[in-house]
């Protein structure tokens, strides 16, 4: 978060559900532009993001689907496969973190064309279970 000091941006941090909020609450006082979210689920707030930075590959598609710029931190060379998510930027060098974050924020944020997303991915319309059930029913008939 040090790299965000002086940036003209608002930052919210969503902790993993197993993380203890009290261990991170000091961040709310240390950084004026940052808020650690205590009770909000990432799936409920990610749509508010312009830029989404994560070290968990599983949440990168969420960011892409809501039109946020997806940035994946892979400083430990875990080599998660993001080959299907060309929209995501991968940061691999922790020594460049401050410069990378400042560059990402200062660049014009270009939201991904939602029509392209709809062609490549499924809609976030709350009907996923129904679509799965429809496919299962078709498979049962055939």
N, C-alpha and C positions, 0 to 999 in steps of 0.2 A: 504493500500500500504506500510505502515511502515514495515510489515512483509517481504517485498521483498528487503529491503535494504541489500546490500552486496551479493545478489544472482547473480549467473552467468546466468542471463536470461534477455531477452527483454520482456517488457510488453506493450501491447496496451490495452487501455480502450475505449470501444465503449459506448458512452452515449445514453440513451434512447432519441428518437427524440424530446421529449418535454423538455429535459434538455438544459440549456443555457451554451454553450461552455465557455463563458467568466468566469463563476463561477468556472470552473475547470481548466482553463489554467495554473494556478500557479503550478499545479502538474508537468507539463512539465519541469519547472525550478527546482523544489524541488527534483525530482527523475531522475537521469541521464539515467536510464534504462527503463523509462516509457514514453509513448506517449499517450496523449489524442487525439483521432481521432475526427476531427471536421466535416468533410463532408462525410466520408465514412460510408456506411451502414454495419451493422453487417453481413448481408447475403452475402456481397461482400468480407469481410475480414476474416471471421471465418475459412476459409480453411487454413489460414496461422498459426493457433494456434496448439501448441502441447498440451497445457492444456487450458481448457476453464472453467472459474469460473463465476458463475452467481447466482443471487438471484431471477431469474425469471425462473420458471420451463418450460415455453413454449420454451425456447431456448436450453434447454438441448438436445433434439433430434437432433437439428442442429449440435451440437458438435459431437455427436455420429456418425452421418451420414458422417461427413468429417474425422472421425478417430482421433479426438482430445480426450484427456482424459477429461471427463465431471465431474465437481465438482459443487455441488449445495449447496449454503449457506442457511440454514434454521434456523437462529438464533432466529427467532421470533415464532417458532413453528406454522407456517402457515399450515404445514402438507399437502403440495401439494403432490399429488399422483405421485410417480415415480416408481410404482411397475412394470411397463412395461419396465423400463430402468435400468436393473440390472447393467449395465455398469457404471452408475453414482455413484459417491461417494457423500455422504451427510455429511456436516459439521453442527453440531448442537450446539457446545459450543464456543461462541465468545472468551472465555478466552484461548482456545487452538489454535486460528487462526494462530499465528506466527509459532507455532510448526507444525501445520497441513500443512501450505503452504510450509514450508521448507522441510518437509517430502515428500510431493507430488513432489516437484521439484527435490529433490535429488534421489528419486527412479528412477529406469530405467523406462522410459516411454515406455509402451508396447502398441503399436497401435493395435486397434481392427482389427481383421481379416476382411477385406472387404467382403469376401465371406459370412461370418456369417451375416454381416449387410444386404447384399443383400437378404439373406433368410428371415431375420426377418423384415426388413423394405424395403421400395420401393427405387429405385435408384433416385439420384439427377441428373436426365438427362434432365430436362426442359420439360418433356412430361407429366407431371401430369394432365394438363387440358385435353389432348388428351385421357388419360386413363379413366378419369372421364366421358368424353363424350362417349367413347366406351361402358362403363358400362351402362350409361343412355340409349343408343341406344338399347343395348341388352334387358334391362328391358322393353322398349317400345314394342319390338317385341314379347316378351313373354307375 
